């Protein structure tokens, strides 16, 4: 799932997934999931969404709750030249 993709419902950007199955199917298809099997498209979309959400949650937790031990934070500091 691309960071530049937005979930849209009724041509409006939203930050929550549609509750209705048909809208969720349409959303998955707009995001590039296969139109051949709409149920499988939704399942794949949900799996990717869950994985992406877990990565973002872990990254934010690492950066903001555990910065002293965060390998992500240390790598970022090294990249911008603050830490060697």
N, C-alpha and C positions, 0 to 999 in steps of 0.2 A: 504494500500500500504506500503510495507516494505521500510525502509530507505536503506536497502542493495540491493534493486532492482534498476537496471539501465535501462533506455530506450535505446534500441539498434535498429538501422536501418542499414541494410547492414553490420551487424557484427561490427558496430562502435558505441561507446557510444556517446550520444548526450544529450543536455540539452533543446531541444525543441521538441514539439510533431510533428509527421509527418503530412503533409498537405493532402496527398492522403488518401482517405477513406480506401482502401485496406491495406495500410501500418499501418494505425491507428488500424484497426481491428486486424491485426497480432500482433501489439504491445500489445493491450489489452489482447489478448489470451496468449501471452508470459508472461504477468504479472499475469496470473492466473484467468482471467475472463472467464466465460462460453463460450464454443465453440458452444453450441446449437443454440443460437440466437446472431449472430455477431453484429447486430445493438444494441441490448440491452447491449451487452458486452461493446461496445464503449460508450454508454450513461452512464453506471455505472462507467466506467473508468474516463470519463470526470467529473462526479459528485465527485468522490473520489479525483481526481486531484485538482479540484477547492477547495474542503474543505481543503485538505492538504496545498495548496498554501496560503489560507487565514490564517490558523493556523501559518504557518511559517512567513508570513508577520506580523501578530499581535505580535508574539513573538519577532521578530527583532525590530519592532517599539517600543515595550515596553522596551526592553533592551537598545537600543541605542538612541532613541529619548526622552524617558521619564523615565530615570533610577531612578530619585528621587521618583517617585510615583509608580514604577513598582512592583507589587506583585511578579512577576517572579524573578526579580533582588533581591528583599529582601529575598525570599526563597532560592535563590542560595547562597547569602552571609551567611545566617543562616546555610545552609548545610555544607559549607566549614569552618565554625567556625569564620567568621569575624564579624558577628553581632548576637546578642542574641535576 
